[in-house]
């Protein structure tokens, strides 16, 4: 078997949170025997949740130390047969594309677990948060972390799909049970949008599986790197090799459309819903507004990145010719995302909804950069995923801080908060400046690389997209003016500044904004060789 097992580290990282899930389940099952009080059960569940999200963070440090940033192939592989009859494998590994996202996932998941400690979840009358629900809440967070980590590590398409679906149910329950007044509507909308994408992905996956056997198509067999020929496979690396050899171009059309193009479109829509890309974005503001703060942290910090990751992991290497065919459309969608969502932010009165639409805008940078097929563009796109995954959790934590105290997030009802909450104001300013791309903070370098890589290829679109930078500065500065400057609204004169839990979650993220703004190369050096290897064949074909 090609890519034999070299390490089980990734498996431990992926499934350690599930051990915590099982322990919480065991506590619930044995409660009649142990006679634990509800308060004790809640404390134990929170402790288990924090511990079993901290262990993957520690293991992530080992992953960072073990990863060779100069290599382009898969590392730390764990590979074994899962279902031999269908050639389905348990195959996990990381390369420069995925390693940064795995590290981001363990960090953000740990932050979300800390934010779920007492007073980490809004418990006012609107949210109907029940102390009896704490074990279930922590269990769902841990299951969600396993699903997210599995997506970034899976190298078998069937396994990838399983982990993708594992994420769906816990997020649905986290919003639908622990969310705000319109939680059922937001959860169902999220579920339906994501389910549509999942169905399209399933159909595309099955089509690729059957098309991966050249003999079934009456074509000459292709020889893969592991020596196999004419064999149905879900192996993403083998599917990518078949794609490079042009095997899928020989498949017959579906509904009158060339096989690679219709499969590309199906996969692209599935991933675009998760980004979310306009016009598939409307589920996101509702989900964010109704979700508890720690869930919004994960949703913005990690889940949105899976759409871009899926396109780069699946569409680009497996369907290269269809990628070249669609790249201009991808760039247009990226520009639309940036400009449209930035203007929508100007009209928002709810702080959390403003931050949600800003996430839609910032994910447009990823689409534009990856469509350019230049080293600067692709590095900017992936670095933007990581930087946004640091900034957006901080922004939603900030929204949660003011909501916990004032029980609303209406920007215009505040005023002069800088006098009463100076520490909070400073962190808000830092996070806003990082998000709008102030030089010296991490948001700047990824946006600059994206524009640098896209300008020679999509000059007009890059100029149009740059408008979003100005609008972003406008809505953030306007928000600061209305919330923190001017006379203090006496109604909020008794608000307290940050507490220990809020400092524990916000200060590390703020430190990373500063550190990666000044020293981005440790992250870029991890991913650059892999990303160059990914786009070089496409760039040559496009004449770049």
C-alpha positions as CSV (number, residue, x, y, z in Angstrom):
1,X,0.0,0.0,0.0
2,X,1.4,3.4,-1.0
3,X,1.7,5.9,1.8
4,X,2.1,3.4,4.6
5,X,1.4,4.4,8.2
6,X,4.2,6.5,9.6
7,X,2.5,7.9,12.7
8,X,-0.8,7.7,14.7
9,X,-0.5,11.3,15.9
10,X,-3.3,12.6,13.7
11,X,-5.6,9.8,14.8
12,X,-5.1,10.8,18.4
13,X,-5.6,14.4,17.6
14,X,-8.9,13.7,15.7
15,X,-10.4,11.3,18.2
16,X,-9.3,12.6,21.6
17,X,-12.3,14.9,21.8
18,X,-14.5,11.9,21.2
19,X,-13.0,10.2,24.3
20,X,-14.3,13.2,26.3
21,X,-17.7,12.7,24.6
22,X,-17.8,9.1,25.7
23,X,-16.9,10.1,29.3
24,X,-19.7,12.6,29.4
25,X,-22.1,9.9,28.1
26,X,-20.8,7.5,30.8
27,X,-21.5,10.1,33.5
28,X,-25.1,10.5,32.3
29,X,-25.6,6.7,32.1
30,X,-24.2,6.0,35.5
31,X,-25.8,9.0,37.2
32,X,-28.6,6.8,38.9
33,X,-25.8,4.8,40.5
34,X,-23.4,7.6,41.4
35,X,-26.2,10.0,42.5
36,X,-24.3,13.0,41.2
37,X,-26.0,16.3,41.8
38,X,-26.8,18.4,38.8
39,X,-24.2,21.0,39.8
40,X,-21.5,18.3,40.1
41,X,-22.5,16.9,36.8
42,X,-22.3,20.3,35.2
43,X,-18.8,21.0,36.7
44,X,-17.5,17.6,35.6
45,X,-18.9,18.0,32.1
46,X,-17.2,21.4,31.7
47,X,-13.9,20.1,33.1
48,X,-14.0,17.2,30.6
49,X,-14.8,19.5,27.7
50,X,-11.9,21.8,28.5
51,X,-9.5,19.0,29.2
52,X,-10.3,17.0,26.1
53,X,-10.0,20.1,23.9
54,X,-6.7,21.0,25.6
55,X,-5.1,17.6,24.8
56,X,-5.4,18.1,21.0
57,X,-3.9,21.5,21.4
58,X,-0.9,20.0,23.1
59,X,-0.7,17.3,20.4
60,X,-0.9,20.1,17.9
61,X,2.4,21.4,19.2
62,X,3.9,18.0,18.5
63,X,2.4,18.1,15.0
64,X,4.0,21.5,14.4
65,X,7.4,20.2,15.6
66,X,7.2,17.0,13.5
67,X,6.1,18.6,10.3
68,X,8.7,19.3,7.6
69,X,7.7,22.5,5.8
70,X,10.1,21.8,2.9
71,X,8.3,18.7,1.8
72,X,5.3,18.7,-0.6
73,X,3.9,15.2,0.0
74,X,1.7,13.9,2.8
75,X,3.2,13.5,6.2
76,X,2.3,11.8,9.5
77,X,0.2,9.3,7.5
78,X,-2.1,6.7,9.2
79,X,-3.4,4.4,6.5
80,X,-5.3,1.2,6.7
81,X,-8.1,-0.7,5.0
82,X,-11.6,0.2,6.3
83,X,-14.1,-1.5,3.9
84,X,-12.2,-3.7,1.5
85,X,-15.2,-4.6,-0.7
86,X,-15.6,-1.0,-1.7
87,X,-11.9,0.0,-1.6
88,X,-12.7,2.5,1.3
89,X,-9.7,3.3,3.5
90,X,-9.0,5.0,6.8
91,X,-6.4,7.3,5.3
92,X,-5.3,10.5,7.1
93,X,-2.4,12.8,6.7
94,X,-1.4,16.4,6.4
95,X,0.5,18.6,4.0
96,X,1.2,22.3,3.8
97,X,-2.4,23.0,2.8
98,X,-4.0,21.3,5.8
99,X,-1.4,21.5,8.7
100,X,-2.1,25.1,9.4
101,X,-5.9,24.5,9.5
102,X,-5.5,21.6,11.9
103,X,-3.5,23.7,14.2
104,X,-6.1,26.5,13.9
105,X,-8.9,24.0,14.7
106,X,-7.3,22.8,17.9
107,X,-6.7,26.3,19.1
108,X,-10.1,27.7,18.3
109,X,-11.9,24.6,19.7
110,X,-10.0,25.1,23.0
111,X,-10.9,28.8,23.1
112,X,-14.5,27.9,22.5
113,X,-14.4,25.4,25.4
114,X,-13.0,28.0,27.7
115,X,-15.6,30.5,26.6
116,X,-18.2,27.9,27.6
117,X,-17.2,28.0,31.2
118,X,-19.7,29.6,33.7
119,X,-21.0,32.9,32.2
120,X,-19.5,31.8,28.8
121,X,-22.9,31.1,27.5
122,X,-25.6,33.8,27.6
123,X,-28.2,32.5,30.1
124,X,-30.8,35.3,30.0
125,X,-34.5,34.7,29.5
126,X,-34.2,35.0,25.7
127,X,-31.8,32.1,25.4
128,X,-33.6,29.7,27.8
129,X,-30.2,28.2,28.6
130,X,-30.8,25.3,31.1
131,X,-28.1,24.2,33.5
132,X,-29.4,20.7,32.9
133,X,-28.2,21.0,29.3
134,X,-24.5,21.6,30.1
135,X,-23.4,17.9,29.6
136,X,-25.2,17.7,26.2
137,X,-23.7,21.1,25.2
138,X,-20.1,20.0,26.0
139,X,-20.6,16.7,24.3
140,X,-21.8,18.4,21.1
141,X,-18.7,20.7,21.2
142,X,-16.4,17.7,21.4
143,X,-18.1,15.8,18.6
144,X,-18.0,18.9,16.4
145,X,-14.2,19.2,17.0
146,X,-13.7,15.6,15.9
147,X,-15.6,16.2,12.7
148,X,-13.7,19.3,11.9
149,X,-10.3,17.8,12.5
150,X,-11.3,14.7,10.4
151,X,-12.2,16.9,7.4
152,X,-8.8,18.5,7.4
153,X,-6.9,15.2,7.7
154,X,-9.0,12.8,5.6
155,X,-7.4,11.6,2.3
156,X,-10.1,9.2,1.4
157,X,-13.1,10.9,-0.1
158,X,-15.6,8.6,1.6
159,X,-13.9,9.3,5.0
160,X,-13.9,13.0,4.1
161,X,-17.6,12.8,3.5
162,X,-18.3,11.0,6.8
163,X,-16.4,13.6,8.8
164,X,-18.2,16.4,6.8
165,X,-21.5,15.0,7.8
166,X,-20.4,14.4,11.5
167,X,-20.1,18.2,11.8
168,X,-23.7,18.8,10.6
169,X,-25.7,17.3,13.5
170,X,-23.8,18.8,16.5
171,X,-23.9,22.3,14.9
172,X,-27.6,21.9,14.3
173,X,-28.3,21.0,17.9
174,X,-25.9,23.6,19.3
175,X,-27.8,26.3,17.5
176,X,-31.3,24.8,17.8
177,X,-31.2,24.0,21.5
178,X,-28.8,26.6,23.0
179,X,-29.5,29.4,20.6
180,X,-31.5,32.6,20.7
181,X,-35.2,33.4,20.2
182,X,-35.2,32.3,16.6
183,X,-32.9,29.4,17.1
184,X,-35.2,26.8,15.5
185,X,-35.5,28.8,12.3
186,X,-31.7,29.5,12.2
187,X,-30.9,25.8,12.9
188,X,-33.3,24.4,10.2
189,X,-32.0,26.9,7.7
190,X,-28.4,26.0,8.4
191,X,-29.3,22.3,8.2
192,X,-31.2,22.6,4.9
193,X,-28.5,24.6,3.2
194,X,-25.8,22.3,4.3
195,X,-27.8,19.2,3.4
196,X,-28.2,20.4,-0.1
197,X,-24.5,20.8,-0.4
198,X,-24.0,17.3,1.1
199,X,-26.3,15.7,-1.4
200,X,-24.4,17.4,-4.3
201,X,-21.1,16.2,-2.8
202,X,-22.4,12.7,-2.4
203,X,-23.5,12.5,-6.0
204,X,-20.2,13.9,-7.2
205,X,-18.2,11.5,-5.0
206,X,-20.1,8.5,-6.4
207,X,-19.6,9.8,-10.0
208,X,-15.8,10.1,-9.4
209,X,-15.7,6.7,-7.8
210,X,-17.2,4.9,-10.8
211,X,-15.3,7.0,-13.3
212,X,-12.0,6.1,-11.5
213,X,-12.1,2.7,-13.2
214,X,-10.9,3.3,-16.8
215,X,-11.7,-0.2,-17.8
216,X,-15.4,0.4,-17.0
217,X,-15.3,3.3,-19.6
218,X,-13.8,1.2,-22.3
219,X,-10.5,3.1,-22.0
220,X,-6.9,1.9,-21.5
221,X,-6.1,1.3,-17.9
222,X,-4.1,4.0,-16.0
223,X,-1.3,2.9,-13.8
224,X,-1.3,4.6,-10.4
225,X,1.7,5.2,-8.2
226,X,0.9,2.2,-6.1
227,X,0.9,-0.1,-9.2
228,X,-2.9,-0.6,-9.3
229,X,-4.9,-0.3,-12.5
230,X,-8.6,-0.2,-13.4
231,X,-9.7,0.0,-9.8
232,X,-12.5,2.1,-8.3
233,X,-11.1,4.3,-5.6
234,X,-12.1,7.0,-3.1
235,X,-8.4,7.7,-2.4
236,X,-8.0,11.5,-3.0
237,X,-4.4,11.2,-4.0
238,X,-5.1,8.5,-6.6
239,X,-8.1,10.5,-7.9
240,X,-5.8,13.5,-8.3
241,X,-3.4,11.4,-10.2
242,X,-6.2,10.2,-12.5
243,X,-7.2,13.8,-12.9
244,X,-3.7,14.8,-14.0
245,X,-3.7,12.0,-16.5
246,X,-7.0,13.2,-18.0
247,X,-9.0,10.0,-17.1
248,X,-12.1,11.9,-16.1
249,X,-12.2,13.7,-19.4
250,X,-12.9,10.3,-21.1
251,X,-16.1,9.8,-19.1
252,X,-19.4,10.4,-20.9
253,X,-21.4,13.6,-20.4
254,X,-24.1,13.9,-17.7
255,X,-27.2,15.7,-18.7
256,X,-25.4,16.9,-21.9
257,X,-22.6,18.5,-19.9
258,X,-19.0,17.3,-19.9
259,X,-18.3,15.0,-17.0
260,X,-15.5,17.0,-15.4
261,X,-17.5,20.3,-15.6
262,X,-20.7,19.1,-14.1
263,X,-18.9,17.2,-11.3
264,X,-16.8,20.4,-10.6
265,X,-20.0,22.5,-10.4
266,X,-21.7,20.1,-8.0
267,X,-18.6,20.0,-5.7
268,X,-18.1,23.8,-6.0
269,X,-21.7,24.5,-5.0
270,X,-21.4,22.1,-2.0
271,X,-18.3,23.9,-0.8
272,X,-19.5,27.4,-1.7
273,X,-22.5,26.9,0.6
274,X,-20.1,26.4,3.5
275,X,-17.8,29.4,2.6
276,X,-20.5,30.9,2.3
277,X,-20.4,32.5,-1.1
278,X,-23.0,34.9,-2.5
279,X,-25.8,33.9,-3.3
280,X,-25.6,30.9,-0.9
281,X,-24.7,33.1,2.1
282,X,-28.1,33.9,3.7
283,X,-27.9,31.1,6.3
284,X,-24.8,32.5,8.0
285,X,-26.1,35.8,9.5
286,X,-29.1,34.0,11.0
287,X,-26.9,31.2,12.4
288,X,-24.4,33.6,13.9
289,X,-27.0,35.9,15.5
290,X,-28.9,33.0,17.2
291,X,-25.9,30.8,18.1
292,X,-24.3,31.0,21.5
293,X,-21.0,32.9,21.5
294,X,-18.7,29.9,21.7
295,X,-20.6,28.3,18.8
296,X,-20.2,31.4,16.7
297,X,-16.5,31.3,17.5
298,X,-16.2,27.8,15.9
299,X,-18.6,28.6,13.1
300,X,-16.6,31.7,11.9
301,X,-13.2,30.4,12.9
302,X,-13.3,27.0,11.4
303,X,-16.4,25.9,9.5
304,X,-16.3,28.7,6.9
305,X,-12.7,27.6,6.0
306,X,-13.9,24.1,5.0
307,X,-15.4,25.4,1.8
308,X,-12.2,26.9,0.5
309,X,-10.2,23.9,1.8
310,X,-12.6,21.5,0.0
311,X,-12.2,23.3,-3.3
312,X,-8.4,23.2,-3.0
313,X,-8.2,19.7,-1.8
314,X,-10.8,18.1,-4.1
315,X,-11.7,20.3,-7.1
316,X,-8.3,21.7,-8.0
317,X,-6.2,18.5,-8.1
318,X,-8.9,16.1,-9.3
319,X,-10.5,18.2,-12.0
320,X,-7.7,20.5,-13.3
321,X,-9.2,21.3,-16.7
322,X,-12.6,22.1,-15.1
323,X,-10.8,24.4,-12.7
324,X,-9.2,26.3,-15.5
325,X,-12.6,26.6,-17.1
326,X,-14.2,28.0,-13.9
327,X,-11.4,30.2,-12.5
328,X,-12.7,33.5,-13.9
329,X,-16.1,32.8,-12.5
330,X,-14.5,32.0,-9.1
331,X,-12.7,35.3,-9.2
332,X,-15.9,37.2,-10.0
333,X,-17.7,35.5,-7.1
334,X,-14.8,36.5,-4.9
335,X,-15.1,40.1,-5.9
336,X,-18.9,40.1,-5.4
337,X,-18.4,38.6,-1.9
338,X,-16.0,41.2,-0.9
339,X,-17.8,44.3,-2.1
340,X,-21.5,43.3,-1.7
341,X,-21.1,42.0,1.9
342,X,-19.0,45.1,2.9
343,X,-21.8,47.4,1.8
344,X,-24.3,45.2,3.7
345,X,-22.2,45.7,6.8
346,X,-22.8,49.4,6.6
347,X,-26.5,48.9,7.1
348,X,-26.3,46.6,10.1
349,X,-27.5,47.7,13.6
350,X,-26.7,44.4,15.4
351,X,-23.0,44.1,16.2
352,X,-23.0,40.3,15.7
353,X,-24.7,40.5,12.4
354,X,-22.2,43.1,11.2
355,X,-19.4,40.7,12.2
356,X,-21.2,37.9,10.4
357,X,-21.4,39.8,7.1
358,X,-17.8,40.9,7.5
359,X,-16.9,37.2,7.5
360,X,-18.7,36.8,4.1
361,X,-16.7,39.7,2.8
362,X,-13.4,38.5,4.0
363,X,-13.8,35.0,2.6
364,X,-14.0,36.6,-0.8
365,X,-10.3,37.3,-0.6
366,X,-9.7,33.5,-0.6
367,X,-11.8,33.0,-3.7
368,X,-10.0,35.8,-5.6
369,X,-6.5,34.7,-4.5
370,X,-7.0,31.0,-5.3
371,X,-8.5,31.8,-8.7
372,X,-5.4,33.7,-9.7
373,X,-3.2,30.5,-9.7
374,X,-0.1,32.6,-8.7
375,X,2.2,31.7,-5.8
376,X,1.3,35.0,-4.1
377,X,-2.4,34.6,-4.7
378,X,-2.7,31.0,-3.4
379,X,-0.5,31.8,-0.4
380,X,-2.6,34.8,0.4
381,X,-5.8,32.8,0.1
382,X,-4.7,30.1,2.5
383,X,-3.1,32.6,4.9
384,X,-6.3,34.6,4.8
385,X,-8.1,31.4,6.1
386,X,-5.8,31.2,9.0
387,X,-5.7,34.9,9.8
388,X,-9.5,35.2,9.6
389,X,-9.7,32.1,11.8
390,X,-7.9,34.1,14.5
391,X,-9.6,37.4,14.0
392,X,-13.2,36.3,13.6
393,X,-13.3,34.3,16.9
394,X,-12.0,37.4,18.7
395,X,-14.7,39.5,17.1
396,X,-17.5,37.1,18.2
397,X,-16.1,36.9,21.7
398,X,-16.2,40.7,21.8
399,X,-19.8,40.6,20.7
400,X,-20.5,38.1,23.4
401,X,-18.9,40.2,26.1
402,X,-21.2,43.2,25.6
403,X,-24.2,41.0,25.2
404,X,-23.6,39.2,28.5
405,X,-23.6,42.6,30.2
406,X,-26.2,44.7,28.3
407,X,-28.4,41.8,27.0
408,X,-28.5,43.3,23.5
409,X,-26.1,44.1,20.7
410,X,-27.6,47.2,19.1
411,X,-24.7,49.4,18.1
412,X,-26.6,52.8,18.3
413,X,-27.9,52.2,21.8
414,X,-24.4,52.3,23.3
415,X,-22.0,55.3,23.5
416,X,-18.9,56.3,25.4
417,X,-18.1,52.8,26.5
418,X,-14.4,53.5,26.3
419,X,-14.7,55.4,29.6
420,X,-16.3,52.6,31.4
421,X,-14.6,49.6,29.7
422,X,-11.1,50.7,28.6
423,X,-9.6,47.2,28.4
424,X,-12.5,45.9,26.4
425,X,-12.3,48.9,24.1
426,X,-8.6,48.3,23.5
427,X,-9.2,44.7,22.4
428,X,-12.1,45.8,20.2
429,X,-9.9,48.3,18.5
430,X,-7.1,45.7,18.0
431,X,-9.5,43.2,16.5
432,X,-11.2,45.7,14.3
433,X,-7.9,47.1,13.0
434,X,-6.7,43.5,12.3
435,X,-9.9,42.7,10.4
436,X,-9.7,45.9,8.2
437,X,-6.1,45.1,7.3
438,X,-4.0,47.6,9.2
439,X,-0.3,47.1,8.4
440,X,1.5,45.4,11.2
441,X,-1.5,43.2,12.1
442,X,-2.1,39.7,10.6
443,X,-5.1,40.7,8.4
444,X,-2.9,43.0,6.3
445,X,-0.3,40.5,5.0
446,X,-2.9,38.0,3.7
447,X,-4.9,40.7,2.0
448,X,-1.8,42.2,0.5
449,X,-0.6,38.9,-0.9
450,X,-4.0,38.2,-2.4
451,X,-4.1,41.5,-4.2
452,X,-0.4,41.1,-5.2
453,X,-1.1,37.7,-6.8
454,X,-4.5,38.6,-8.4
455,X,-3.6,42.0,-9.9
456,X,-1.6,40.7,-12.9
457,X,-4.3,38.1,-13.7
458,X,-7.5,39.9,-12.8
459,X,-6.6,43.5,-12.9
460,X,-10.1,45.0,-13.1
461,X,-11.6,42.6,-10.5
462,X,-8.7,43.4,-8.1
463,X,-9.3,47.1,-8.4
464,X,-13.0,46.6,-7.8
465,X,-12.3,44.4,-4.9
466,X,-10.1,47.0,-3.3
467,X,-13.2,49.1,-2.7
468,X,-14.2,46.6,0.0
469,X,-11.1,47.6,2.0
470,X,-12.3,51.2,2.2
471,X,-15.8,50.1,3.1
472,X,-14.5,47.8,5.7
473,X,-12.6,50.6,7.4
474,X,-15.7,52.7,7.2
475,X,-18.1,50.3,9.0
476,X,-15.5,49.4,11.7
477,X,-14.6,53.0,12.4
478,X,-18.2,54.0,12.4
479,X,-19.0,51.2,14.9
480,X,-16.2,52.4,17.2
481,X,-17.5,55.9,17.0
482,X,-21.0,55.0,17.9
483,X,-20.2,52.4,20.7
484,X,-17.1,53.7,22.4
485,X,-16.7,57.5,21.8
486,X,-18.8,60.4,22.7
487,X,-20.7,60.9,26.0
488,X,-21.3,57.8,28.1
489,X,-24.8,56.4,28.0
490,X,-25.7,56.5,31.7
491,X,-27.8,53.4,31.3
492,X,-24.6,51.4,30.9
493,X,-22.5,53.3,33.5
494,X,-22.4,50.2,35.7
495,X,-21.0,47.8,33.1
496,X,-17.9,46.0,34.2
497,X,-14.7,45.5,32.2
498,X,-13.3,42.1,31.2
499,X,-13.2,39.2,33.6
500,X,-10.7,36.4,33.9
501,X,-12.4,34.1,31.5
502,X,-12.7,36.7,28.8
503,X,-9.1,37.7,29.2
504,X,-8.1,34.1,28.9
505,X,-9.8,33.7,25.6
506,X,-9.2,37.1,24.0
507,X,-5.5,37.9,24.9
508,X,-4.0,34.9,23.2
509,X,-5.9,35.7,20.0
510,X,-4.8,39.3,20.2
511,X,-1.2,38.2,20.7
512,X,-1.4,36.1,17.5
513,X,-2.8,39.0,15.5
514,X,0.3,41.0,16.5
515,X,2.8,38.1,16.1
516,X,1.6,37.0,12.7
517,X,1.3,40.6,11.5
518,X,5.0,41.0,12.1
519,X,6.3,37.5,11.6
520,X,4.1,35.7,9.0
521,X,6.9,33.6,7.5
522,X,6.7,30.7,10.0
523,X,3.2,30.0,8.7
524,X,3.9,30.8,5.0
525,X,7.0,28.5,5.0
526,X,4.9,25.6,6.2
527,X,2.5,25.8,3.3
528,X,4.4,27.5,0.4
529,X,6.0,24.3,-1.1
530,X,2.7,22.4,-1.1
531,X,0.7,25.2,-2.6
532,X,3.2,25.8,-5.3
533,X,3.1,22.2,-6.2
534,X,-0.7,22.4,-6.3
535,X,-1.0,25.3,-8.7
536,X,2.1,24.8,-11.0
537,X,0.4,22.3,-13.3
538,X,-2.7,24.5,-13.5
539,X,-0.7,27.7,-14.1
540,X,1.3,26.0,-16.9
541,X,-1.9,24.9,-18.6
542,X,-3.3,28.5,-18.2
543,X,-0.1,30.0,-19.7
544,X,0.7,31.9,-16.5
